[in-house]
Amino acid sequence: MADGDDFSAHDLAHIRFDPFRVEAQYEFPNRPQDRKPRRDDYHTHAQSLTQQLAAALGALPAAGNDTRLAIADQKRGSIVELETMVPTTNRQGATKTPALDYPTQDIVVLRSERLEDRTEKSVLFIPDDARDYLVARINAYGAENIGNRKRPDVPKFEPIEVIRAAGARTLFSGSIDFDAPESRWWELWVREPAEQKPGARTNALIAAAGAAGLDVHNERLSFPDAEVLFVHGAVAVLAGFLARVPGAVWEVRIAEGTIELRWCTAQRRVIIRSLMCTYFVAAVGASQRTDFGRPQASIRFSMVTPIAASVCCDRNERACKRGPMMPLYLPIAVSISARLP
């Protein structure tokens, strides 16, 4: 063995820690170590969420008393309204709507909006046969004894503060006078997953809307996850119809402006095409959510009607060039300035 003062040697005496070593199984931290937890007691918070959810959903309607319409490719379910927690400090950003979509269960966030207190309010569709699944996920999130496992679904449920019952009025975007008796044009953003447009769900909604006394324009706009129908009728009639088809529509907007063939001049086509590319390129292939809670791949335009005039581009020109305009499958020209006969 080398001399104790010869620190360049490798064969030196070592301090032995064996007498002081204690072996034990590693325990995973109950709270994430990379961020400050926003709930002091996850179990209590989960119990509150399940109780609010049960009250918001209510009991399933009896078979003879179910007023909901049977829509092709659409599960029967209910919508609830969620509200996120208020930020605790002025330096914190807005509390965004979490990604609560469960595609295999058809649980999906339909729409969300930012409030002045930096919280967000959103509408969640829950099929009847997915209620137990969602409750089980919340209970797993709030489990008291998680052992050596990471607490599941914290990003999904931790930000939620309130769950309440929701009606069809929560699907309307913007300031709406629900007491207005006059009829007007509306944009119905139909949740259409079918690749071939129009899908079975859209066709079923068109037939059901006509039976409910609403006029549906022959033309429509097509997007990867939605079809936009132009519907004419009073807001009370439209709200009553939407209450019978929960989950079939992303949201409803007032149809402002017109789309006429005179928009399709060469110069305006170039301007409108550039606008659409600016919006759509950011959405293609994206998986994160926008500041307003919607998935970037499902981004909405603030005024779909005027911008969508780009669908007036020449058919031959669109057929030979593939790009971000292709999800608008058919070149159409829509006018919502005239009443349907």
C-alpha positions in Angstrom: 0.0 0.0 0.0 1.3 3.5 -0.8 2.3 5.9 1.9 -0.6 7.9 3.3 1.0 11.2 2.2 1.4 10.1 -1.4 -1.9 11.4 -2.8 -0.8 10.6 -6.4 -1.1 6.9 -5.7 -4.3 4.9 -6.4 -4.0 2.3 -3.7 -5.0 4.3 -0.7 -6.9 3.5 2.4 -10.6 4.5 2.2 -13.1 5.5 4.8 -15.7 2.7 5.0 -19.3 3.8 5.2 -20.7 0.2 5.4 -21.4 0.4 9.2 -23.6 3.5 8.6 -25.4 2.5 5.5 -29.2 1.8 5.6 -30.9 0.3 2.7 -34.5 1.3 1.9 -36.9 1.4 -1.1 -37.0 4.7 -3.0 -40.2 6.6 -2.5 -41.4 8.9 -5.3 -42.1 12.5 -4.1 -45.8 13.1 -3.6 -45.5 16.5 -5.3 -43.7 17.5 -8.5 -40.2 18.7 -7.8 -40.0 21.0 -10.9 -43.0 23.2 -10.0 -44.8 24.5 -7.0 -48.0 22.5 -6.3 -51.1 24.6 -6.6 -53.2 22.4 -4.3 -52.5 21.8 -0.6 -54.6 18.7 -0.5 -55.2 16.8 -3.7 -57.6 14.3 -2.1 -59.9 17.0 -0.9 -59.8 18.8 -4.2 -60.7 15.6 -6.1 -63.6 15.0 -3.8 -64.9 18.5 -4.5 -64.6 17.9 -8.2 -66.5 14.6 -8.2 -69.3 16.1 -6.1 -69.6 19.1 -8.4 -69.5 16.9 -11.5 -72.3 14.7 -10.2 -74.4 17.7 -9.4 -73.7 19.2 -12.9 -74.5 16.0 -14.8 -77.5 15.0 -12.8 -79.2 11.6 -13.3 -79.4 10.0 -16.7 -82.8 10.6 -18.4 -85.2 7.7 -18.6 -85.6 6.1 -22.0 -89.1 7.5 -22.4 -88.2 11.0 -21.3 -85.0 11.6 -23.2 -85.5 14.6 -25.5 -82.1 14.4 -27.1 -82.0 13.6 -30.8 -80.2 10.6 -32.2 -77.5 11.9 -34.5 -75.3 9.7 -36.7 -71.8 9.1 -35.3 -72.7 11.1 -32.2 -72.9 9.7 -28.7 -75.6 10.9 -26.4 -74.2 12.9 -23.5 -74.2 16.1 -21.6 -72.2 19.3 -21.4 -70.8 21.0 -18.3 -69.1 24.3 -17.8 -65.6 24.4 -16.2 -63.8 27.4 -14.6 -60.1 27.5 -13.8 -58.6 28.8 -10.5 -57.6 32.4 -10.1 -53.9 33.1 -10.2 -52.5 33.6 -6.7 -50.1 36.4 -7.6 -50.0 39.3 -10.1 -46.9 37.8 -11.7 -48.6 34.5 -12.6 -50.0 34.1 -16.1 -53.6 33.2 -16.9 -54.8 29.8 -15.7 -55.6 28.1 -19.0 -58.1 25.4 -19.7 -56.4 22.1 -19.3 -56.3 19.4 -22.0 -59.2 17.4 -20.8 -59.8 15.6 -24.1 -60.0 11.8 -23.9 -60.5 10.8 -27.6 -61.2 7.1 -26.9 -64.1 8.1 -24.7 -65.2 11.1 -26.9 -64.8 13.4 -23.9 -63.8 16.7 -25.5 -63.5 20.4 -24.7 -65.8 22.2 -27.1 -64.8 25.8 -26.5 -63.2 28.1 -24.0 -62.8 31.8 -23.3 -60.6 34.0 -21.2 -62.1 36.1 -18.4 -60.9 39.4 -17.0 -59.5 37.8 -13.8 -57.1 35.7 -15.9 -59.2 32.5 -15.5 -60.8 30.6 -18.3 -64.3 29.3 -18.8 -64.8 26.2 -21.0 -67.5 23.8 -22.1 -66.8 20.0 -21.8 -68.8 17.3 -23.5 -69.2 14.0 -21.6 -70.9 11.1 -23.2 -73.3 9.1 -21.0 -71.2 6.0 -21.1 -68.0 7.9 -20.2 -69.2 9.3 -16.8 -67.7 6.5 -14.7 -64.5 6.8 -16.6 -64.0 10.5 -15.9 -64.9 10.0 -12.2 -62.4 7.2 -12.0 -59.7 9.5 -13.4 -60.5 12.2 -10.9 -60.4 9.7 -8.0 -57.1 8.4 -9.2 -55.8 12.0 -9.3 -56.9 12.5 -5.7 -55.8 9.1 -4.3 -54.3 9.4 -0.8 -51.8 6.6 -0.9 -50.1 6.6 -4.3 -47.0 4.7 -3.0 -44.0 4.9 -5.3 -46.0 6.3 -8.2 -46.3 9.8 -9.7 -49.7 11.4 -9.0 -51.6 11.0 -12.3 -53.4 13.7 -14.3 -52.2 16.6 -12.2 -52.1 19.0 -15.3 -55.6 18.0 -16.2 -57.5 18.4 -12.9 -55.3 20.7 -10.7 -56.3 24.0 -12.5 -60.1 23.3 -12.3 -61.9 25.2 -9.6 -65.6 25.0 -10.6 -67.8 22.5 -12.4 -71.3 23.5 -13.1 -74.3 22.5 -15.2 -74.3 24.1 -18.7 -77.0 24.8 -21.2 -77.0 25.5 -24.9 -76.3 29.2 -24.4 -72.8 28.4 -23.3 -72.0 27.4 -26.9 -72.6 30.9 -28.2 -69.6 33.1 -28.8 -69.6 36.8 -28.2 -72.3 39.0 -26.7 -75.8 37.5 -27.6 -79.2 38.9 -26.8 -81.1 35.7 -26.1 -84.4 37.7 -25.9 -84.2 39.0 -29.4 -87.2 37.8 -31.4 -85.8 38.5 -34.9 -84.2 35.8 -37.1 -80.6 36.2 -38.3 -77.8 34.1 -39.8 -75.6 32.0 -37.5 -72.4 30.0 -38.0 -72.7 26.4 -36.6 -69.3 24.9 -36.2 -70.2 21.2 -36.4 -67.9 18.7 -34.7 -67.3 16.5 -37.8 -64.5 13.9 -37.4 -65.2 12.3 -40.8 -62.4 12.8 -43.4 -64.9 12.9 -46.2 -67.0 16.1 -46.0 -69.9 16.4 -45.5 -69.9 13.7 -42.9 -72.8 11.6 -41.6 -73.0 13.8 -38.5 -73.3 17.0 -40.5 -76.0 15.6 -42.8 -78.0 14.4 -39.8 -77.7 17.8 -38.2 -78.9 19.5 -41.3 -82.0 17.3 -41.4 -82.7 17.8 -37.7 -82.3 21.6 -38.0 -84.8 21.7 -40.8 -87.3 19.7 -38.8 -86.8 22.2 -35.9 -87.8 25.1 -38.1 -84.3 26.4 -39.0 -83.2 27.3 -42.5 -79.8 25.9 -43.5 -77.9 27.3 -46.4 -76.8 24.9 -49.2 -73.2 26.0 -49.0 -70.8 25.4 -46.1 -67.1 25.6 -45.1 -65.0 22.5 -44.4 -62.1 22.2 -42.0 -60.2 19.2 -40.7 -62.3 18.7 -37.6 -65.3 20.8 -38.4 -67.9 21.9 -40.9 -69.4 25.4 -40.7 -73.1 25.5 -41.5 -74.9 28.8 -42.1 -78.2 28.6 -40.3 -81.0 31.2 -40.3 -83.5 31.5 -37.4 -84.3 33.1 -34.1 -81.8 32.6 -31.3 -84.4 31.0 -29.0 -85.2 28.4 -31.7 -81.5 27.7 -32.3 -80.7 27.4 -28.6 -83.6 25.0 -28.2 -82.3 22.9 -31.0 -78.8 22.8 -29.7 -80.0 21.7 -26.3 -81.2 18.5 -28.0 -77.9 17.7 -29.7 -75.2 18.2 -27.0 -71.7 17.6 -28.2 -72.4 17.8 -31.9 -71.4 21.5 -32.2 -68.1 23.1 -31.2 -69.6 26.6 -30.9 -72.0 29.0 -32.5 -71.2 32.5 -33.9 -73.1 35.3 -35.4 -72.5 35.3 -39.1 -71.3 38.8 -39.8 -70.5 40.1 -43.3 -71.1 38.5 -46.7 -69.2 36.3 -49.1 -70.1 37.2 -52.7 -68.6 36.2 -56.0 -67.4 39.7 -56.5 -64.7 39.0 -53.8 -63.0 36.7 -56.3 -60.9 39.2 -58.2 -57.3 38.3 -58.8 -55.9 40.9 -56.4 -58.2 40.0 -53.6 -57.5 36.3 -54.0 -53.8 36.9 -53.4 -54.5 39.0 -50.3 -57.0 36.5 -48.8 -54.8 33.5 -49.6 -51.9 35.1 -47.8 -54.1 35.7 -44.8 -55.3 32.1 -44.7 -51.8 30.7 -45.1 -50.6 32.9 -42.2 -53.3 31.5 -39.9 -53.3 27.9 -41.1 -49.5 27.2 -41.3 -49.2 27.7 -37.6 -51.9 25.1 -37.0 -50.7 22.3 -39.3 -49.0 19.6 -37.3 -49.3 21.5 -34.0 -50.3 19.6 -30.8 -50.2 22.4 -28.2 -53.1 24.6 -27.2 -53.6 28.3 -27.9 -53.9 31.0 -25.3 -57.7 30.4 -25.5 -57.6 26.7 -24.8 -58.3 25.3 -28.2 -55.9 22.8 -29.8 -53.7 24.6 -32.3 -54.7 22.0 -34.9 -58.3 23.2 -34.5 -57.6 26.9 -34.5 -60.6 29.1 -35.2 -60.7 32.3 -37.2 -62.1 35.3 -35.3 -64.4 36.1 -38.3 -64.7 33.0 -40.5 -67.1 34.5 -43.0 -65.0 37.2 -44.6 -61.7 35.4 -44.4 -63.3 32.2 -45.9 -63.8 34.1 -49.2 -60.5 32.6 -50.1 -62.4 29.4 -51.0 -63.4 31.3 -54.2 -59.9 30.5 -55.6 -60.0 28.9 -59.0 -60.6 25.1 -58.9 -57.8 24.3 -61.4 -55.3 26.5 -59.5 -56.1 24.8 -56.2 -56.0 21.3 -57.8 -52.4 21.6 -58.9 -51.0 23.1 -55.7 -51.2 21.2 -52.4 -50.7 23.3 -49.3 -52.4 24.7 -46.2 -55.4 25.7 -48.3 -56.2 22.1 -49.1 -58.3 21.4 -46.0 -60.9 23.8 -47.5 -62.0 21.0 -49.8 -64.4 22.7 -52.2 -64.2 26.2 -53.8 -67.5 27.8 -52.8 -69.1 31.2 -52.7 -71.6 31.9 -49.9 -74.0 34.8 -49.5 -75.6 35.3 -46.2 -77.1 38.7 -47.0 -80.2 37.2 -48.6 -83.0 35.2 -46.9 -83.5 31.7 -48.0 -86.7 31.2 -50.1 
